[in-house]
């Protein structure tokens, strides 16, 4: 492939390419020992720092921007023009994931995504609530936590991204305003995709509900296509975090490089790792991630010296969590946490949209609206939802809606939505939330009467029906001591003081979702059980046949069927070359630290050699399960020995095998057996 056309402006080198894939291939083919080789008729002097911008040939918008240094210049020789070798110093946010991965693969010695160097004098640590729909930041000053506001007076910013006409990322209110005009060029709700594979059921369901295109990246992870670029949810989260960081630096009048960031309690290992990577891309050293409900209780109990059991009902834009905690002074102990990563305000938006679409069809028949018109209806539905939290009825008027196949081409639509209609439509969603509360109480071995306070967190909890249902269930009104939009960020800021004070709050958390390994019959064998106290550790021993590679597929989820859980990745270990004919015993140790970060180490029992493993998702969940099943080895070796977990480990009881003939047939087909 020929090199993309290039031009040079003052301090900027522009490369023209059809799309991000073309430039990614160009990077791979032109990788040099210390950078990327690019032909140019008039290259800058060696040592010059310039910005390399990749421009779309078709739209002329920027696809990617990279800060580079000219390492060397290669004379033209037999070629029509000289070339230069460029080394990367920084990848700008908003860059295509394809290009990022190509650069990382081509230049492993360069670490453009490395987090900033951790120092003890790095300024104040802020707390960030990285939300699905809105994000918020807070800081502790003079022992008082406060929300950081933007220069325009906003305490939260929409977690929405678009690009301006030059291809520069735009975050927040300005991006949200573009949603109605160009819905396929604006990304919202992408937190639901972060850390998930493209084949994941949640990713597939979400892609069917948004106007932008969800695709698979080279690693099989979910990504979002906007024009000529393919962005990962990690990159989008990094853009949001960068905007929050910029807002904080502007308000505090000092550099901000350290933060505590909150995540949903039900987030898996991959999702938590993705949030950390997003922080690194945004130039933030994430000192710790903390579960959102847990952060809320820190803000609720801060400085009060209370002793009680509280339940946090956290219904945000994209996720739902319930946590039960025992507060005792500055110690917060999590008794149970349960989450639903596919229940949130976006689902209530869909219910409001359904009501408006029903009214539209009742007035105009079975008409179909165009894409932009559909987004106008969605925006009106959100406004109606918000209004119904304050009034009994919401009036909606949308003039000149474009329809497909209509005689006039447009219609004037108006409707009135009653609160009782909306409550009836969303009753199943609230039922799901109450059942999650029941599940959390059962895990904690408590009843509704044992809860002394119910905290409402997340904007969707403003819906009156939610407070009414909770009051009926717990026989007490929910507490109004906390602000549902700000309390999580305030709690994160309070936890940030842990790194600077000896009398800071103490947090004792648990694992919200079990982690296990795939079995040859398709079931998941739990290794670290749900609700195990953190930190936790469990050890298993395998006797692997001689000459056979050990392969382990790791999953996280509640189902006893591995394929129905979140695929965290696979690890492998080659058999020792001098192992002989006897089976080789391998000890696998799974460790979760206090932050719920998983590490896995293998140990050759005979030699004592230990290796720390990184899980990989290059192969899909189905590919890994199918291969392990064909080998009839699950974790490729004889079944694990009865190695009991350590004192802080989770139960290793094998789940019951799928007993129905229907399920056995499914896995026989899946595994080729």
C-alpha positions in Angstrom: 0.0 0.0 0.0 1.3 3.4 -0.9 1.9 6.0 1.9 -1.0 8.3 2.6 -0.6 11.8 1.1 1.1 14.2 3.5 1.5 17.9 4.0 3.3 20.1 6.5 2.1 23.2 8.3 3.8 25.2 11.1 4.5 22.6 13.8 2.0 20.2 12.3 2.5 17.3 9.9 -0.7 16.1 8.3 -1.2 12.6 6.9 -4.2 12.0 4.7 -5.9 8.6 4.8 -9.2 7.0 3.8 -9.9 6.0 7.3 -8.3 4.8 10.5 -7.8 1.3 9.2 -5.7 2.5 6.3 -3.4 4.5 8.6 -3.2 1.6 11.1 -2.0 -0.7 8.3 0.4 2.0 7.2 1.9 2.1 10.7 2.3 -1.6 10.8 4.1 -1.8 7.5 6.4 1.2 8.2 7.4 0.5 11.8 11.1 1.1 12.3 13.4 0.2 15.2 12.7 3.5 17.0 9.5 4.7 15.4 7.5 5.0 12.2 9.0 5.9 8.9 7.1 8.5 6.8 8.1 9.9 3.5 8.2 13.7 3.2 9.8 16.1 0.6 10.9 18.6 3.3 11.3 16.9 6.7 11.9 19.0 9.8 15.4 18.8 11.5 16.2 15.9 13.7 15.0 16.5 17.3 12.1 18.6 16.2 8.8 18.1 18.1 5.7 18.2 15.9 2.1 17.1 15.9 1.2 14.4 13.5 -2.5 14.7 12.4 -4.3 12.0 10.4 -6.9 13.6 8.2 -9.8 11.9 6.4 -9.5 12.2 2.7 -13.3 12.2 2.3 -14.5 14.5 5.2 -11.2 16.3 5.9 -11.8 15.9 9.6 -9.1 14.8 12.0 -9.1 11.1 12.7 -6.2 11.1 15.1 -3.4 13.3 16.5 -0.1 12.2 17.9 2.8 14.2 19.3 6.1 13.0 17.8 9.8 13.7 17.7 11.9 13.4 14.5 14.5 10.8 15.4 16.3 10.6 12.0 16.1 11.5 8.4 16.7 9.0 5.6 18.0 10.5 2.3 15.9 10.0 -0.8 18.4 7.7 -2.6 16.4 5.9 -5.3 13.1 7.0 -3.8 11.3 10.2 -5.0 11.6 12.0 -1.7 13.4 11.6 1.7 11.7 10.1 4.7 11.9 10.6 8.4 11.6 8.3 11.4 9.1 9.6 14.0 8.9 8.4 17.7 5.8 9.0 19.7 5.7 11.0 22.9 1.9 11.2 23.3 -1.3 10.1 21.7 -4.0 12.7 21.8 -7.5 11.7 23.1 -10.1 10.9 20.5 -7.7 8.7 18.5 -9.1 5.6 16.8 -8.5 2.4 18.7 -7.2 0.7 15.6 -4.4 3.3 15.4 -3.7 3.1 19.1 -3.3 -0.7 18.9 -1.2 -0.5 15.8 1.2 2.0 17.4 1.5 -0.1 20.6 2.2 -3.2 18.6 4.7 -1.6 16.3 6.6 0.2 19.0 6.5 -1.9 22.2 9.4 0.1 23.7 7.1 3.2 23.7 4.5 3.5 26.4 2.2 6.3 25.4 -0.6 5.1 27.6 1.5 4.8 30.8 0.0 6.6 33.8 1.8 9.6 35.3 4.6 8.9 37.7 3.1 8.6 41.2 4.5 11.1 43.7 3.5 12.1 47.2 3.5 15.8 46.4 1.2 15.6 43.3 -1.3 18.1 44.6 -4.8 17.4 45.9 -6.6 14.2 45.1 -10.1 14.6 43.7 -13.0 12.2 43.7 -14.7 11.5 40.4 -18.1 9.9 39.7 -17.7 8.6 36.2 -21.3 8.2 35.3 -23.2 6.6 32.4 -25.2 9.8 31.7 -23.5 12.5 33.9 -20.1 12.8 35.6 -19.1 14.8 38.7 -16.0 15.7 40.6 -15.4 16.7 44.3 -12.6 17.6 46.6 -12.1 17.9 50.4 -11.1 21.3 51.6 -10.7 22.1 55.3 -12.2 18.7 56.2 -15.3 19.5 54.2 -16.1 17.7 50.9 -17.5 19.9 48.1 -18.5 19.4 44.5 -16.3 21.1 41.9 -18.3 23.3 39.6 -17.4 24.4 36.1 -16.9 28.0 35.1 -20.5 28.0 33.9 -21.8 26.8 37.2 -22.5 23.2 36.3 -21.9 20.7 39.1 -22.2 17.7 36.6 -21.3 17.3 33.0 -23.0 15.0 30.5 -20.9 11.9 29.7 -21.5 12.6 26.0 -18.9 12.8 23.2 -18.9 14.2 19.7 -16.3 15.7 17.4 -16.2 19.2 16.0 -15.7 20.0 12.3 -11.9 19.7 12.7 -12.2 16.3 14.4 -11.4 17.5 17.9 -13.3 15.8 20.8 -16.1 17.8 22.4 -17.5 16.7 25.8 -20.4 17.7 27.9 -23.2 20.1 27.3 -22.0 21.2 23.9 -21.9 17.6 22.8 -25.4 16.9 24.2 -26.9 19.8 22.2 -25.8 18.1 19.0 -27.6 14.9 19.9 -30.9 15.9 18.2 -29.2 17.2 15.0 -26.7 14.4 14.4 -27.5 11.4 16.6 -25.2 9.1 14.7 -22.3 11.4 15.4 -22.8 11.6 19.2 -22.0 8.9 21.7 -23.9 8.6 25.0 -24.3 5.7 27.4 -21.0 4.1 26.3 -20.2 3.1 29.9 -22.5 0.2 29.4 -20.0 -1.2 26.8 -16.8 -0.5 28.6 -14.7 -3.6 29.3 -17.3 -5.9 27.4 -16.6 -8.1 24.5 -18.6 -7.4 21.3 -20.3 -10.9 21.5 -21.5 -10.1 25.0 -25.3 -10.2 25.3 -25.4 -6.8 26.9 -23.4 -5.3 24.1 -25.7 -6.8 21.5 -28.8 -5.6 23.3 -27.4 -2.1 23.8 -26.3 -1.8 20.1 -29.9 -2.3 19.0 -31.1 0.7 21.1 -28.6 3.5 20.1 -28.3 5.5 16.8 -24.6 5.0 16.5 -22.9 1.8 15.3 -21.4 -0.7 17.8 -18.6 -2.8 16.2 -15.8 -5.2 17.4 -12.3 -3.9 17.7 -9.2 -6.1 16.8 -9.3 -7.6 20.3 -12.9 -8.6 20.0 -14.0 -5.9 22.5 -17.0 -3.6 21.9 -16.2 -0.4 20.1 -18.1 2.5 18.5 -17.8 3.7 14.9 -18.1 7.4 14.2 -17.4 8.2 10.6 -13.8 7.3 9.7 -12.8 6.3 13.3 -13.5 3.4 15.6 -13.4 4.4 19.2 -13.3 2.1 22.2 -15.5 2.9 25.3 -12.1 3.3 27.1 -11.2 6.2 24.8 -14.6 7.8 25.3 -14.3 7.5 29.1 -10.8 8.9 28.8 -12.2 12.0 27.0 -14.8 12.4 29.7 -12.2 12.1 32.5 -10.0 14.5 30.7 -12.8 17.1 30.6 -13.5 16.5 34.3 -9.8 16.9 35.0 -9.7 20.2 33.0 -12.8 21.5 34.9 -11.1 20.6 38.2 -7.8 22.3 37.3 -9.7 25.4 36.2 -11.6 25.6 39.5 -8.8 24.7 41.9 -6.2 26.7 40.0 -3.6 23.9 40.2 -2.6 20.8 38.3 -4.7 17.7 39.0 -3.0 14.3 38.4 -4.5 12.0 41.0 -8.0 10.8 41.6 -10.3 8.2 43.2 -12.8 7.1 40.6 -16.1 5.3 41.3 -17.5 2.3 39.4 -20.7 0.3 39.7 -20.6 -2.4 42.3 -21.4 -5.1 39.6 -18.5 -4.1 37.4 -16.3 -7.1 36.4 -12.5 -7.2 36.5 -12.3 -6.2 32.8 -14.5 -3.2 33.3 -12.6 -2.0 36.4 -9.3 -2.4 34.4 -10.8 -0.5 31.5 -11.7 2.5 33.8 -8.1 2.5 35.1 -6.8 2.5 31.5 -9.1 5.4 30.7 -7.7 7.3 33.6 -4.1 6.7 32.4 -5.1 8.0 28.9 -6.5 11.1 30.5 -3.3 11.7 32.4 -4.7 10.7 35.8 -3.1 8.4 38.4 -6.1 6.6 39.7 -5.1 5.8 43.2 -8.2 3.6 43.7 -11.5 2.6 42.2 -14.4 2.3 44.7 -17.9 1.0 44.3 -20.5 3.7 43.8 -22.9 2.7 46.6 -19.9 2.4 49.0 -18.8 5.9 48.2 -22.3 7.2 48.8 -22.3 5.8 52.4 -18.9 7.4 53.1 -20.5 10.8 52.3 -23.6 10.0 54.3 -21.7 9.0 57.4 -18.8 11.4 57.2 -18.0 13.2 60.5 -21.2 12.0 62.1 -19.9 9.1 64.2 -23.0 7.0 63.6 -23.5 3.3 64.1 -26.3 1.8 62.0 -27.1 -0.4 59.0 -27.9 1.4 55.8 -29.0 0.3 52.3 -27.9 2.2 49.3 -30.3 2.2 46.4 -28.2 3.5 43.5 -30.2 3.8 40.3 -28.1 5.9 37.8 -28.3 6.4 34.1 -27.0 3.1 33.0 -26.5 0.7 36.0 -28.2 -0.2 39.3 -26.5 -1.3 42.5 -27.7 -2.2 46.0 -25.3 -2.3 48.8 -25.9 -2.9 52.5 -23.3 -1.5 54.9 -22.7 -1.4 58.6 -21.4 2.0 59.6 -19.5 2.3 62.9 -17.7 5.6 63.3 -15.2 5.9 60.5 -15.4 2.2 59.6 -17.7 1.2 56.8 -18.2 -2.6 56.4 -20.0 -3.8 53.3 -22.4 -6.7 54.3 -23.7 -7.4 50.8 -23.7 -5.8 47.3 -25.8 -6.8 44.3 -25.9 -5.1 40.9 -27.6 -5.0 37.6 -25.4 -3.4 34.9 -28.3 -3.3 32.5 -30.9 -1.4 34.5 -30.8 2.4 34.7 -32.3 5.7 33.7 -31.8 4.8 30.0 -34.4 2.0 30.4 -36.9 4.4 31.9 -36.2 6.7 28.9 -37.2 3.8 26.7 -40.4 3.4 28.6 -41.2 7.1 28.0 -40.3 6.7 24.3 -42.7 3.8 24.0 -45.6 5.9 25.5 -45.0 8.6 23.0 -44.7 6.2 20.0 -48.0 4.6 21.1 -49.6 8.0 21.1 -48.1 8.8 17.7 -49.5 5.7 16.1 -52.9 6.3 17.7 -53.0 9.7 16.1 -51.4 9.0 12.7 -51.6 5.2 12.2 -48.6 2.9 11.7 -46.3 5.7 10.5 -42.5 5.4 10.5 -40.4 8.4 11.5 -37.0 9.2 10.1 -33.8 8.8 12.2 -33.5 12.5 13.2 -37.2 12.6 14.1 -36.8 9.5 16.3 -34.1 11.3 18.2 -36.4 14.3 18.6 -39.0 12.0 20.1 -36.3 10.5 22.4 -35.3 13.9 23.6 -38.9 14.9 24.3 -39.5 11.6 26.1 -36.5 12.4 28.5 -38.0 15.8 29.2 -41.4 14.3 29.9 -39.8 11.8 32.2 -38.1 14.6 34.2 -41.3 16.6 34.3 -43.4 13.7 35.6 -41.2 13.7 38.7 -42.6 17.1 39.6 -46.1 17.1 38.0 -49.0 14.7 37.3 -49.0 15.3 33.6 -46.4 16.3 31.0 -47.3 17.9 27.7 -45.2 17.1 24.6 -45.3 19.1 21.4 -43.0 18.2 18.5 -43.7 20.1 15.3 -42.7 19.0 11.8 -41.7 15.5 12.5 -40.3 13.9 9.3 -41.9 10.6 8.4 -41.1 7.9 5.9 -43.6 7.4 3.1 -45.9 10.2 4.2 -47.8 12.4 1.7 -46.8 15.7 3.3 -43.4 14.4 4.6 -43.9 16.0 8.1 -46.5 15.8 10.9 -47.1 18.0 13.9 -47.2 15.7 17.0 -48.5 16.6 20.4 -49.5 14.4 23.4 -50.0 14.4 27.1 -48.4 11.7 29.3 -49.9 11.1 32.7 -47.7 10.1 35.7 -49.9 7.0 36.3 -49.2 5.8 32.7 -45.5 6.2 33.1 -45.6 4.4 36.4 -47.5 1.5 35.0 -45.1 1.3 32.1 -42.1 1.3 34.4 -43.5 -1.0 37.1 -41.6 -4.0 35.8 -38.3 -2.1 36.1 -39.1 -1.0 39.7 -40.0 -4.6 40.5 -36.6 -5.7 39.3 -35.0 -3.1 41.6 -37.0 -4.3 44.6 -36.1 -7.9 43.9 -32.4 -6.9 43.9 -33.0 -5.3 47.3 -34.5 -8.6 48.5 -31.5 -10.5 47.2 -29.0 -8.2 49.0 -30.9 -8.6 52.2 -30.9 -12.4 51.9 -27.1 -12.3 51.4 -26.6 -10.1 54.4 -29.0 -12.3 56.4 -31.2 -9.3 57.3 -34.8 -8.3 57.0 -36.3 -5.0 55.8 -36.8 -4.0 59.4 -33.1 -4.3 60.1 -32.3 -1.4 57.8 -32.1 1.9 59.6 -31.6 4.2 56.6 -32.2 3.9 52.9 -30.1 6.2 50.7 -31.2 7.2 47.3 -28.4 7.7 44.8 -28.6 8.5 41.1 -30.9 10.9 39.2 -33.5 8.2 38.4 -34.4 7.9 42.1 -36.1 11.3 41.8 -39.1 9.4 40.4 -41.8 9.5 43.1 -42.9 5.9 42.5 -39.4 4.6 43.5 -39.4 6.4 46.9 -43.0 5.2 47.5 -42.2 1.6 46.7 -39.1 1.7 49.0 -41.1 3.3 51.8 -43.7 0.6 51.5 -41.1 -2.2 51.5 -38.8 -0.9 54.3 -41.6 0.8 56.4 -39.6 4.0 56.5 -39.1 6.9 54.1 -35.8 7.1 52.3 -33.2 9.5 53.7 -32.9 13.0 52.2 -29.6 13.8 53.7 -27.7 13.2 50.4 -27.9 14.8 47.0 -28.5 11.9 44.5 -26.3 13.5 41.8 -23.4 14.5 43.9 -23.1 12.1 46.8 -21.0 9.5 45.0 -18.3 12.0 43.9 -18.3 13.5 47.5 -17.7 10.0 48.9 -14.9 9.4 46.4 -13.3 12.7 47.5 -13.6 11.6 51.2 -11.9 8.3 50.4 -9.1 10.2 48.6 -8.1 11.5 52.0 -7.2 7.9 52.9 -3.9 8.5 51.1 -3.0 11.5 53.1 -4.4 11.1 56.7 -4.0 8.4 59.4 -7.6 9.0 60.7 -9.2 8.7 57.3 -12.3 6.5 56.8 -11.7 2.7 56.7 -13.5 0.7 54.0 -14.1 -3.0 54.2 -15.6 -4.2 50.8 -16.7 -7.4 49.2 -16.7 -9.1 45.8 -20.1 -8.4 44.2 -20.0 -11.2 41.5 -18.3 -14.6 41.7 -15.2 -15.4 39.7 -14.6 -18.9 38.3 -13.2 -21.1 35.6 -14.8 -23.0 32.8 -15.4 -26.8 33.1 -15.4 -29.2 30.2 -19.2 -29.7 30.5 -19.8 -26.0 30.1 -20.4 -25.1 33.8 -18.4 -22.5 35.7 -16.6 -23.7 38.8 -16.6 -20.9 41.4 -13.1 -19.9 42.6 -13.9 -16.7 44.5 -17.4 -16.6 45.7 -19.8 -13.6 45.7 -19.7 -11.5 48.9 -16.3 -12.8 50.0 -14.5 -10.2 52.1 -11.7 -8.3 50.3 -8.8 -8.9 50.1 -9.3 -12.6 49.2 -7.3 -15.5 47.9 -8.0 -19.0 46.6 -5.6 -21.7 45.4 -6.2 -24.7 43.2 -3.9 -27.5 42.1 -4.0 -29.3 38.7 -2.3 -32.4 37.6 -1.7 -31.8 33.9 -0.7 -34.7 31.6 2.8 -34.6 30.4 3.4 -32.5 27.3 0.0 -30.8 27.5 -0.3 -27.0 27.8 -2.4 -25.8 30.7 -5.3 -23.5 29.5 -7.8 -21.8 31.8 -10.8 -19.8 30.8 -11.8 -17.3 33.5 -15.4 -16.0 33.8 -17.3 -13.7 36.2 -21.0 -14.0 36.8 -23.9 -15.6 38.7 -24.9 -18.3 36.2 -23.6 -21.9 36.6 -23.2 -22.0 32.8 -19.9 -20.4 31.8 -21.2 -19.1 28.4 -23.9 -17.0 30.2 -21.2 -15.2 32.3 -18.8 -12.4 31.5 -15.7 -13.8 29.8 -12.7 -12.2 31.6 -10.1 -13.9 29.4 -7.9 -16.9 29.1 -4.4 -17.8 30.4 -2.1 -20.6 29.3 1.1 -22.1 30.5 3.4 -24.4 28.5 4.4 -27.8 29.9 8.0 -27.9 31.1 10.4 -29.2 28.5 12.1 -31.7 30.8 8.9 -32.8 32.6 9.2 -36.4 31.6 6.2 -38.7 31.2 4.6 -38.0 34.6 1.8 -35.4 35.0 3.1 -32.0 36.1 1.3 -30.4 39.1 0.5 -26.7 38.7 -0.8 -24.5 41.5 -3.0 -21.6 40.5 -3.5 -18.8 42.9 -6.3 -16.2 42.4 -5.9 -13.0 44.4 -8.2 -10.0 44.9 -6.8 -7.0 46.6 -8.8 -4.5 48.7 -9.7 -2.7 45.4 -11.1 -5.9 43.8 -8.2 -6.1 41.3 -7.5 -9.7 40.3 -4.1 -11.2 39.8 -3.4 -14.9 38.9 -0.2 -16.7 39.4 0.8 -20.2 38.5 3.4 -22.3 40.3 5.2 -25.4 39.1 4.9 -27.4 42.3 8.0 -29.5 41.5 10.4 -26.6 40.6 8.8 -23.8 42.6 8.9 -21.5 39.5 6.1 -18.9 39.6 4.6 -16.9 36.7 2.0 -14.0 36.9 -0.5 -14.3 34.1 -2.3 -11.6 32.1 -5.8 -12.6 30.8 -6.2 -12.2 27.1 -9.4 -11.8 25.1 -7.9 -12.2 21.6 -9.9 -15.4 21.2 -13.6 -15.1 21.7 -15.4 -16.7 24.6 -17.1 -19.2 22.2 -13.7 -20.1 20.6 -12.1 -20.8 24.0 -15.0 -22.8 25.3 -15.3 -24.8 22.1 -11.6 -25.7 22.1 -11.5 -26.6 25.8 -14.6 -28.7 25.3 -13.2 -30.6 22.3 -10.1 -31.4 24.4 -12.6 -32.6 27.1 -10.2 -31.0 29.6 -11.9 -27.7 30.4 -8.8 -26.4 32.2 -6.6 -28.6 30.0 -5.5 -31.2 32.4 -6.9 -33.7 34.9 -9.5 -32.1 37.2 -8.3 -30.0 40.0 -7.2 -31.7 43.2 -9.1 -31.0 46.4 -7.0 -28.0 47.2 -8.9 -26.1 49.8 -9.0 -22.3 49.6 -6.9 -20.2 52.0 -8.4 -18.7 55.0 -9.4 -15.6 53.1 -10.5 -17.5 50.0 -13.8 -18.2 48.5 -15.6 -21.6 48.4 -14.4 -23.9 45.7 -17.5 -26.1 45.6 -18.1 -27.3 42.1 -21.5 -26.2 40.8 -24.0 -28.9 39.9 -23.8 -30.0 36.3 -26.5 -29.1 33.9 -28.9 -32.0 34.4 -31.6 -31.5 31.8 -31.2 -33.3 28.5 -31.8 -30.0 26.7 -28.8 -28.4 28.3 -26.6 -31.4 27.8 -27.5 -31.3 24.1 -26.6 -27.6 23.9 -23.2 -28.0 25.3 -22.5 -31.2 23.3 -23.1 -29.1 20.2 -21.1 -26.2 21.6 -18.1 -28.3 22.4 -18.4 -30.5 19.4 -18.9 -33.6 21.5 
